[in-house]
Amino acid sequence: MTTENREQPVIIEENTTKIIQSENKNDEVTTENTHQTQQPAVEPNNQEINRQDIQVATEQVSVPEAAQIQQGVSKTPEVVATASIASSSFNLINTILGAGILTIPYCFSKTGWVVGIILQVATALISHYTFTSLCTGSQMSDSFDYSTIVKRILGRVAGYYSTFSLLIFTAFVMVSFCIITRDNLVFIHQEWAKMLVMWLVLLFLMMTLSLFKDINKLWITSFLAVVCVSYIFVFLIVVSILAHVTDIDLGFTRKPAVAFGTKILPYIQALATYSLCFCGHFNTTNIYAELKDRSPKKMNKVSAITAYSVLILNIGIGMGGYFIFTGDVLSDVLKSFESVPNVQLKPFCIIAHLCIIIVMICSYPLLCFCFRTTLNQIIFKNKVLMYKHQVIVVVTASLIFCLVASFLNDIGIVLDIASAIAGIPLVLVFPGFIQYKYQKRTYKEENGERSKKQNRLLAAEGIFAFLVGCAGVIIVGVGISGSVTSIMKVEE
């Protein structure tokens, strides 16, 4: 018995050595590697180990042990990084474009067009900064999942709220996409027919595109969405110019344009919309994960291209729509054209409605991807699911969202609530605090690349973004509660 017990470890070491040789494809294996296989495995919840440590560990242990380490430590499934800067930029732009672009002219009418431009520029700069902050957080936490990044850097409570924000925001916005699709079927007059077309579009277009495994495969549809928004951009600017230089009949007398708003409440109501116009942060880390040869420098280019491209589109749509209708513009600028008697504009208006439907179809899969990955992180702890299970999640969620949209008519309150309780924290609060934590850490571990003054300045910017986000949540929340109260009084 004693001889057998002594010989058994030798057999295990020989087998382990063979496995190591087969994995590393090397002819020589040191005795040191053999002894390392007998060390205890890394605990699954250790968050400090990085991907390089995982790779080293998998080279030194057997296949079953390596699988356990990889499954236990790296909660993020491996992603094939094949996206270019251009395709990543298109996908991030398409993530941002959506329901918010049609409300920008209305916000300009409430805050004044000069203030509107200033707020758009400020939001674009902050968004560019916070996009980069999330990539920094991804490196700090060794994760590409938004909620996991927040949880590992800011703690469990913040992580749980970020998960809640991701689910609420993406779900509400996808519901609004279904409603917008139905409302823009202006060439269909029967309500039941609009409802039927909405369901068909969801089943055969939105849901089908949502079944792709990788975001990068959607870059063509993202490019199509950018083209459609560009048409609306050009359409509104051209009509605005024609309205001022020709005698085009709009059916009403335009009010004077207002540069600076004087009332406080409109600013409060517009704050949520301005944050929504640049809200693509929930997909930033997913897009960063698929960026080929990813680095903060490359993602910084994607962030800059995205922020400034969206800024140009938003200002053009806001200025064009506002100067056409000024104070009479509706919350959906395309609906304002329904009262215009000019027959020559009707075909171009219908094309604009079709373009916004295409944008909804192309943007829906990106939000669904984020919703799916967040739900996966909650229920399955981010394990790699079989494709059929992903299909079940997408189909079930899409059917529920479309069913909810079938009973709603107004998306305004839906988007305001989503922006207040989820959008602003995702855009400002969490990224601002993440950047503050990062700069605080680099300040303590000075490496000579940045001066202390620069670190303090960047940390101050992070705190400022955090305070702006918290104030936005409170202000918009008060504005929504006041609007609901006034509606209830009117009904009574």
Buried (B, 14 or more C-beta within 10 A) or exposed (E): EEEEEEEEEEEBBEEBBEBBBEBBEEEEBEEEBBEBBEEEBBEEEEBEBEEEBBEEBBBBBBEEBBEBBBEBBBBBBEBEBEBBBEBBBBBBBBBBBBBBBBBBBBBBBBBBBBBBBEBBBEBBBBBBBBBBBBBBBBBBBBBBBBBBBBBBBBEEEBBBBBBBBBBBBBBBBBBBBBBBBBBBBBEBEEEEEBBEBBBEBBBEBBBEBBBBEBBBBBBEBBBBBBEBBBBBBBBBBEBBBBBEEEEBEBEEEBEEBBEEBEEEEBBBBBBBBBBBBBBBBBBBBBBBBBBBEBEEEBBBBBBBBBBBBBBEBBBBBBBBBBBBBBEBBBBBBBBBBEEBEBEEBBEBBBEBBBBBBBBBBBBBBBBBBBBBBBBBBBEEEBEEBEEEEBBEBBBEBBBEBBEBBBEBEEBBEBBBBBBBBBBBBBBBBBBBBBBBBBBBEBBEEEEEEBEEEEBBEBBEBBBBBBEBBBEBBEBBBEBBEEBEEEEEEEEE
